[in-house]
Amino acid sequence: MRDLKSRIAPVAAIAPAVYSADTTPGAVDLRGFGSAVILINVGVGGITFTAANKIEFVLTHSDDDATYTPVTDADVQGVTGITGGIVKALTAAQAAATIDEIGYVGGKRYLKLLADFSGTHSTGTAIAALVIKGHPEIFPA
């Protein structure tokens, strides 16, 4: 069996909880790692999502942890048609829990993931997101 544990470092991008309003994203520092993947875990929708009552997950990146710009298609794997950094949008009924995997291939040092709520969310939705940093320069991670 090969050792994966010492080759990755998971970091919470969005702490697991039931949310009904925007999250406050913290910066994830990729220094010392050569790769990253973002896992977005969403439970059953607290409401029936629509184009007006939705949650959009916005991924931004930065060289200096001060000026963040939205990612584009060239910065990620597993998602296409990105506008304004939106890597996932909940705009229809969410009847079952899901996990989305987004590879980050951009060259910036810092990442932030925002769960951006629009419309009315009288009942919250369970959300969590991890950034799994990989290919560390120094082992174990």
mmCIF file of the C-alpha atoms, coordinates in Angstrom:
data_MODEL
# 
_entry.id   MODEL 
# 
loop_
_atom_site.group_PDB 
_atom_site.id 
_atom_site.type_symbol 
_atom_site.label_atom_id 
_atom_site.label_alt_id 
_atom_site.label_comp_id 
_atom_site.label_asym_id 
_atom_site.label_entity_id 
_atom_site.label_seq_id 
_atom_site.pdbx_PDB_ins_code 
_atom_site.Cartn_x 
_atom_site.Cartn_y 
_atom_site.Cartn_z 
_atom_site.occupancy 
_atom_site.B_iso_or_equiv 
_atom_site.pdbx_formal_charge 
_atom_site.auth_seq_id 
_atom_site.auth_comp_id 
_atom_site.auth_asym_id 
_atom_site.auth_atom_id 
_atom_site.pdbx_PDB_model_num 
ATOM 1   C CA . MET A 1 1   ? 0.000   0.000  0.000   1.00 0.00 ? 1   MET A CA 1 
ATOM 2   C CA . ARG A 1 2   ? 1.313   3.441  -0.859  1.00 0.00 ? 2   ARG A CA 1 
ATOM 3   C CA . ASP A 1 3   ? 1.295   6.278  1.643   1.00 0.00 ? 3   ASP A CA 1 
ATOM 4   C CA . LEU A 1 4   ? -0.983  9.149  0.654   1.00 0.00 ? 4   LEU A CA 1 
ATOM 5   C CA . LYS A 1 5   ? -1.396  10.706 4.105   1.00 0.00 ? 5   LYS A CA 1 
ATOM 6   C CA . SER A 1 6   ? 2.093   12.210 4.194   1.00 0.00 ? 6   SER A CA 1 
ATOM 7   C CA . ARG A 1 7   ? 1.709   13.594 0.666   1.00 0.00 ? 7   ARG A CA 1 
ATOM 8   C CA . ILE A 1 8   ? -1.417  15.735 1.159   1.00 0.00 ? 8   ILE A CA 1 
ATOM 9   C CA . ALA A 1 9   ? -2.559  18.499 3.497   1.00 0.00 ? 9   ALA A CA 1 
ATOM 10  C CA . PRO A 1 10  ? -6.316  19.159 3.698   1.00 0.00 ? 10  PRO A CA 1 
ATOM 11  C CA . VAL A 1 11  ? -7.480  22.652 4.691   1.00 0.00 ? 11  VAL A CA 1 
ATOM 12  C CA . ALA A 1 12  ? -11.079 23.743 5.329   1.00 0.00 ? 12  ALA A CA 1 
ATOM 13  C CA . ALA A 1 13  ? -12.105 26.370 2.778   1.00 0.00 ? 13  ALA A CA 1 
ATOM 14  C CA . ILE A 1 14  ? -15.679 26.419 4.128   1.00 0.00 ? 14  ILE A CA 1 
ATOM 15  C CA . ALA A 1 15  ? -16.225 24.876 7.556   1.00 0.00 ? 15  ALA A CA 1 
ATOM 16  C CA . PRO A 1 16  ? -18.986 22.242 7.621   1.00 0.00 ? 16  PRO A CA 1 
ATOM 17  C CA . ALA A 1 17  ? -22.256 23.851 8.754   1.00 0.00 ? 17  ALA A CA 1 
ATOM 18  C CA . VAL A 1 18  ? -25.772 24.723 7.680   1.00 0.00 ? 18  VAL A CA 1 
ATOM 19  C CA . TYR A 1 19  ? -25.661 28.120 5.966   1.00 0.00 ? 19  TYR A CA 1 
ATOM 20  C CA . SER A 1 20  ? -28.395 30.506 4.828   1.00 0.00 ? 20  SER A CA 1 
ATOM 21  C CA . ALA A 1 21  ? -26.164 33.492 3.988   1.00 0.00 ? 21  ALA A CA 1 
ATOM 22  C CA . ASP A 1 22  ? -22.774 34.209 2.407   1.00 0.00 ? 22  ASP A CA 1 
ATOM 23  C CA . THR A 1 23  ? -19.722 32.604 3.954   1.00 0.00 ? 23  THR A CA 1 
ATOM 24  C CA . THR A 1 24  ? -16.614 34.605 4.825   1.00 0.00 ? 24  THR A CA 1 
ATOM 25  C CA . PRO A 1 25  ? -13.799 32.972 2.882   1.00 0.00 ? 25  PRO A CA 1 
ATOM 26  C CA . GLY A 1 26  ? -10.411 32.521 4.475   1.00 0.00 ? 26  GLY A CA 1 
ATOM 27  C CA . ALA A 1 27  ? -7.243  32.357 2.424   1.00 0.00 ? 27  ALA A CA 1 
ATOM 28  C CA . VAL A 1 28  ? -5.675  28.971 1.718   1.00 0.00 ? 28  VAL A CA 1 
ATOM 29  C CA . ASP A 1 29  ? -1.892  29.270 1.270   1.00 0.00 ? 29  ASP A CA 1 
ATOM 30  C CA . LEU A 1 30  ? -0.482  26.845 -1.309  1.00 0.00 ? 30  LEU A CA 1 
ATOM 31  C CA . ARG A 1 31  ? 3.151   27.665 -0.526  1.00 0.00 ? 31  ARG A CA 1 
ATOM 32  C CA . GLY A 1 32  ? 5.293   24.542 -0.464  1.00 0.00 ? 32  GLY A CA 1 
ATOM 33  C CA . PHE A 1 33  ? 2.815   22.474 -2.513  1.00 0.00 ? 33  PHE A CA 1 
ATOM 34  C CA . GLY A 1 34  ? 2.745   21.726 -6.225  1.00 0.00 ? 34  GLY A CA 1 
ATOM 35  C CA . SER A 1 35  ? -0.956  20.913 -6.649  1.00 0.00 ? 35  SER A CA 1 
ATOM 36  C CA . ALA A 1 36  ? -4.398  21.424 -5.151  1.00 0.00 ? 36  ALA A CA 1 
ATOM 37  C CA . VAL A 1 37  ? -7.914  20.085 -5.531  1.00 0.00 ? 37  VAL A CA 1 
ATOM 38  C CA . ILE A 1 38  ? -11.069 21.692 -4.149  1.00 0.00 ? 38  ILE A CA 1 
ATOM 39  C CA . LEU A 1 39  ? -13.862 19.434 -2.856  1.00 0.00 ? 39  LEU A CA 1 
ATOM 40  C CA . ILE A 1 40  ? -17.263 21.112 -2.515  1.00 0.00 ? 40  ILE A CA 1 
ATOM 41  C CA . ASN A 1 41  ? -19.744 19.071 -0.471  1.00 0.00 ? 41  ASN A CA 1 
ATOM 42  C CA . VAL A 1 42  ? -23.398 20.181 -0.518  1.00 0.00 ? 42  VAL A CA 1 
ATOM 43  C CA . GLY A 1 43  ? -26.182 18.440 1.367   1.00 0.00 ? 43  GLY A CA 1 
ATOM 44  C CA . VAL A 1 44  ? -29.836 18.270 0.377   1.00 0.00 ? 44  VAL A CA 1 
ATOM 45  C CA . GLY A 1 45  ? -31.025 21.777 -0.467  1.00 0.00 ? 45  GLY A CA 1 
ATOM 46  C CA . GLY A 1 46  ? -32.698 23.641 2.371   1.00 0.00 ? 46  GLY A CA 1 
ATOM 47  C CA . ILE A 1 47  ? -34.869 25.303 -0.288  1.00 0.00 ? 47  ILE A CA 1 
ATOM 48  C CA . THR A 1 48  ? -35.687 24.545 -3.906  1.00 0.00 ? 48  THR A CA 1 
ATOM 49  C CA . PHE A 1 49  ? -33.007 26.506 -5.713  1.00 0.00 ? 49  PHE A CA 1 
ATOM 50  C CA . THR A 1 50  ? -33.935 28.677 -8.697  1.00 0.00 ? 50  THR A CA 1 
ATOM 51  C CA . ALA A 1 51  ? -32.207 31.257 -10.876 1.00 0.00 ? 51  ALA A CA 1 
ATOM 52  C CA . ALA A 1 52  ? -33.189 33.874 -8.260  1.00 0.00 ? 52  ALA A CA 1 
ATOM 53  C CA . ASN A 1 53  ? -32.782 31.814 -5.045  1.00 0.00 ? 53  ASN A CA 1 
ATOM 54  C CA . LYS A 1 54  ? -29.394 30.223 -5.542  1.00 0.00 ? 54  LYS A CA 1 
ATOM 55  C CA . ILE A 1 55  ? -25.935 29.540 -4.166  1.00 0.00 ? 55  ILE A CA 1 
ATOM 56  C CA . GLU A 1 56  ? -22.887 30.191 -6.320  1.00 0.00 ? 56  GLU A CA 1 
ATOM 57  C CA . PHE A 1 57  ? -19.425 28.997 -5.335  1.00 0.00 ? 57  PHE A CA 1 
ATOM 58  C CA . VAL A 1 58  ? -16.865 31.604 -6.397  1.00 0.00 ? 58  VAL A CA 1 
ATOM 59  C CA . LEU A 1 59  ? -13.181 30.655 -6.499  1.00 0.00 ? 59  LEU A CA 1 
ATOM 60  C CA . THR A 1 60  ? -10.600 33.452 -6.516  1.00 0.00 ? 60  THR A CA 1 
ATOM 61  C CA . HIS A 1 61  ? -6.802  33.409 -6.388  1.00 0.00 ? 61  HIS A CA 1 
ATOM 62  C CA . SER A 1 62  ? -3.985  35.792 -5.520  1.00 0.00 ? 62  SER A CA 1 
ATOM 63  C CA . ASP A 1 63  ? -0.216  36.155 -5.541  1.00 0.00 ? 63  ASP A CA 1 
ATOM 64  C CA . ASP A 1 64  ? -0.089  38.393 -2.456  1.00 0.00 ? 64  ASP A CA 1 
ATOM 65  C CA . ASP A 1 65  ? -3.201  37.583 -0.320  1.00 0.00 ? 65  ASP A CA 1 
ATOM 66  C CA . ALA A 1 66  ? -4.405  41.146 -0.916  1.00 0.00 ? 66  ALA A CA 1 
ATOM 67  C CA . THR A 1 67  ? -5.631  41.368 -4.509  1.00 0.00 ? 67  THR A CA 1 
ATOM 68  C CA . TYR A 1 68  ? -7.846  38.449 -5.536  1.00 0.00 ? 68  TYR A CA 1 
ATOM 69  C CA . THR A 1 69  ? -9.096  37.777 -9.054  1.00 0.00 ? 69  THR A CA 1 
ATOM 70  C CA . PRO A 1 70  ? -11.674 35.208 -10.201 1.00 0.00 ? 70  PRO A CA 1 
ATOM 71  C CA . VAL A 1 71  ? -10.345 31.978 -11.685 1.00 0.00 ? 71  VAL A CA 1 
ATOM 72  C CA . THR A 1 72  ? -10.970 31.217 -15.354 1.00 0.00 ? 72  THR A CA 1 
ATOM 73  C CA . ASP A 1 73  ? -11.317 27.981 -17.305 1.00 0.00 ? 73  ASP A CA 1 
ATOM 74  C CA . ALA A 1 74  ? -7.522  27.900 -17.748 1.00 0.00 ? 74  ALA A CA 1 
ATOM 75  C CA . ASP A 1 75  ? -6.995  27.846 -13.957 1.00 0.00 ? 75  ASP A CA 1 
ATOM 76  C CA . VAL A 1 76  ? -9.098  24.774 -13.131 1.00 0.00 ? 76  VAL A CA 1 
ATOM 77  C CA . GLN A 1 77  ? -9.877  21.238 -14.218 1.00 0.00 ? 77  GLN A CA 1 
ATOM 78  C CA . GLY A 1 78  ? -13.292 19.595 -14.096 1.00 0.00 ? 78  GLY A CA 1 
ATOM 79  C CA . VAL A 1 79  ? -15.283 22.788 -14.760 1.00 0.00 ? 79  VAL A CA 1 
ATOM 80  C CA . THR A 1 80  ? -15.810 24.768 -17.951 1.00 0.00 ? 80  THR A CA 1 
ATOM 81  C CA . GLY A 1 81  ? -17.680 27.923 -18.877 1.00 0.00 ? 81  GLY A CA 1 
ATOM 82  C CA . ILE A 1 82  ? -16.557 29.816 -15.776 1.00 0.00 ? 82  ILE A CA 1 
ATOM 83  C CA . THR A 1 83  ? -17.798 33.394 -15.496 1.00 0.00 ? 83  THR A CA 1 
ATOM 84  C CA . GLY A 1 84  ? -16.732 35.609 -12.593 1.00 0.00 ? 84  GLY A CA 1 
ATOM 85  C CA . GLY A 1 85  ? -14.994 32.695 -10.866 1.00 0.00 ? 85  GLY A CA 1 
ATOM 86  C CA . ILE A 1 86  ? -18.231 30.706 -10.413 1.00 0.00 ? 86  ILE A CA 1 
ATOM 87  C CA . VAL A 1 87  ? -17.148 27.060 -10.331 1.00 0.00 ? 87  VAL A CA 1 
ATOM 88  C CA . LYS A 1 88  ? -20.507 25.652 -9.159  1.00 0.00 ? 88  LYS A CA 1 
ATOM 89  C CA . ALA A 1 89  ? -24.023 27.083 -9.079  1.00 0.00 ? 89  ALA A CA 1 
ATOM 90  C CA . LEU A 1 90  ? -27.046 25.630 -7.319  1.00 0.00 ? 90  LEU A CA 1 
ATOM 91  C CA . THR A 1 91  ? -30.008 26.842 -9.406  1.00 0.00 ? 91  THR A CA 1 
ATOM 92  C CA . ALA A 1 92  ? -32.264 23.760 -9.379  1.00 0.00 ? 92  ALA A CA 1 
ATOM 93  C CA . ALA A 1 93  ? -33.612 21.359 -6.746  1.00 0.00 ? 93  ALA A CA 1 
ATOM 94  C CA . GLN A 1 94  ? -30.842 19.598 -4.782  1.00 0.00 ? 94  GLN A CA 1 
ATOM 95  C CA . ALA A 1 95  ? -32.529 16.320 -3.777  1.00 0.00 ? 95  ALA A CA 1 
ATOM 96  C CA . ALA A 1 96  ? -29.346 14.458 -2.760  1.00 0.00 ? 96  ALA A CA 1 
ATOM 97  C CA . ALA A 1 97  ? -25.962 15.305 -1.302  1.00 0.00 ? 97  ALA A CA 1 
ATOM 98  C CA . THR A 1 98  ? -23.146 15.890 -3.802  1.00 0.00 ? 98  THR A CA 1 
ATOM 99  C CA . ILE A 1 99  ? -19.383 16.249 -3.841  1.00 0.00 ? 99  ILE A CA 1 
ATOM 100 C CA . ASP A 1 100 ? -17.738 18.190 -6.658  1.00 0.00 ? 100 ASP A CA 1 
ATOM 101 C CA . GLU A 1 101 ? -14.006 17.913 -7.366  1.00 0.00 ? 101 GLU A CA 1 
ATOM 102 C CA . ILE A 1 102 ? -12.237 20.860 -8.980  1.00 0.00 ? 102 ILE A CA 1 
ATOM 103 C CA . GLY A 1 103 ? -8.536  20.689 -9.798  1.00 0.00 ? 103 GLY A CA 1 
ATOM 104 C CA . TYR A 1 104 ? -6.593  23.928 -9.410  1.00 0.00 ? 104 TYR A CA 1 
ATOM 105 C CA . VAL A 1 105 ? -3.820  24.345 -12.011 1.00 0.00 ? 105 VAL A CA 1 
ATOM 106 C CA . GLY A 1 106 ? -3.411  28.129 -11.830 1.00 0.00 ? 106 GLY A CA 1 
ATOM 107 C CA . GLY A 1 107 ? -0.101  29.525 -10.682 1.00 0.00 ? 107 GLY A CA 1 
ATOM 108 C CA . LYS A 1 108 ? -1.171  31.695 -7.750  1.00 0.00 ? 108 LYS A CA 1 
ATOM 109 C CA . ARG A 1 109 ? -0.180  31.146 -4.116  1.00 0.00 ? 109 ARG A CA 1 
ATOM 110 C CA . TYR A 1 110 ? -3.524  31.826 -2.377  1.00 0.00 ? 110 TYR A CA 1 
ATOM 111 C CA . LEU A 1 111 ? -7.075  30.581 -2.933  1.00 0.00 ? 111 LEU A CA 1 
ATOM 112 C CA . LYS A 1 112 ? -10.431 31.693 -1.510  1.00 0.00 ? 112 LYS A CA 1 
ATOM 113 C CA . LEU A 1 113 ? -13.798 29.983 -1.981  1.00 0.00 ? 113 LEU A CA 1 
ATOM 114 C CA . LEU A 1 114 ? -16.989 31.938 -1.315  1.00 0.00 ? 114 LEU A CA 1 
ATOM 115 C CA . ALA A 1 115 ? -20.482 30.464 -1.033  1.00 0.00 ? 115 ALA A CA 1 
ATOM 116 C CA . ASP A 1 116 ? -22.481 33.405 -2.420  1.00 0.00 ? 116 ASP A CA 1 
ATOM 117 C CA . PHE A 1 117 ? -26.195 33.283 -1.536  1.00 0.00 ? 117 PHE A CA 1 
ATOM 118 C CA . SER A 1 118 ? -28.762 35.166 -3.637  1.00 0.00 ? 118 SER A CA 1 
ATOM 119 C CA . GLY A 1 119 ? -32.475 35.513 -2.974  1.00 0.00 ? 119 GLY A CA 1 
ATOM 120 C CA . THR A 1 120 ? -34.332 34.136 0.059   1.00 0.00 ? 120 THR A CA 1 
ATOM 121 C CA . HIS A 1 121 ? -32.991 31.184 2.041   1.00 0.00 ? 121 HIS A CA 1 
ATOM 122 C CA . SER A 1 122 ? -35.401 30.707 4.940   1.00 0.00 ? 122 SER A CA 1 
ATOM 123 C CA . THR A 1 123 ? -33.967 27.237 5.544   1.00 0.00 ? 123 THR A CA 1 
ATOM 124 C CA . GLY A 1 124 ? -30.221 26.676 5.404   1.00 0.00 ? 124 GLY A CA 1 
ATOM 125 C CA . THR A 1 125 ? -28.262 24.170 3.333   1.00 0.00 ? 125 THR A CA 1 
ATOM 126 C CA . ALA A 1 126 ? -25.452 21.977 4.648   1.00 0.00 ? 126 ALA A CA 1 
ATOM 127 C CA . ILE A 1 127 ? -22.181 22.984 2.971   1.00 0.00 ? 127 ILE A CA 1 
ATOM 128 C CA . ALA A 1 128 ? -18.514 22.150 3.431   1.00 0.00 ? 128 ALA A CA 1 
ATOM 129 C CA . ALA A 1 129 ? -15.449 22.616 1.240   1.00 0.00 ? 129 ALA A CA 1 
ATOM 130 C CA . LEU A 1 130 ? -11.874 21.405 1.487   1.00 0.00 ? 130 LEU A CA 1 
ATOM 131 C CA . VAL A 1 131 ? -8.752  22.362 -0.370  1.00 0.00 ? 131 VAL A CA 1 
ATOM 132 C CA . ILE A 1 132 ? -6.464  19.348 -0.505  1.00 0.00 ? 132 ILE A CA 1 
ATOM 133 C CA . LYS A 1 133 ? -2.907  20.471 -1.098  1.00 0.00 ? 133 LYS A CA 1 
ATOM 134 C CA . GLY A 1 134 ? -0.658  17.892 -2.747  1.00 0.00 ? 134 GLY A CA 1 
ATOM 135 C CA . HIS A 1 135 ? 2.864   17.269 -4.005  1.00 0.00 ? 135 HIS A CA 1 
ATOM 136 C CA . PRO A 1 136 ? 4.618   18.865 -1.019  1.00 0.00 ? 136 PRO A CA 1 
ATOM 137 C CA . GLU A 1 137 ? 8.159   20.127 -1.391  1.00 0.00 ? 137 GLU A CA 1 
ATOM 138 C CA . ILE A 1 138 ? 9.010   18.699 2.036   1.00 0.00 ? 138 ILE A CA 1 
ATOM 139 C CA . PHE A 1 139 ? 7.757   15.309 3.265   1.00 0.00 ? 139 PHE A CA 1 
ATOM 140 C CA . PRO A 1 140 ? 5.711   14.523 5.220   1.00 0.00 ? 140 PRO A CA 1 
ATOM 141 C CA . ALA A 1 141 ? 3.120   17.175 4.381   1.00 0.00 ? 141 ALA A CA 1 
# 
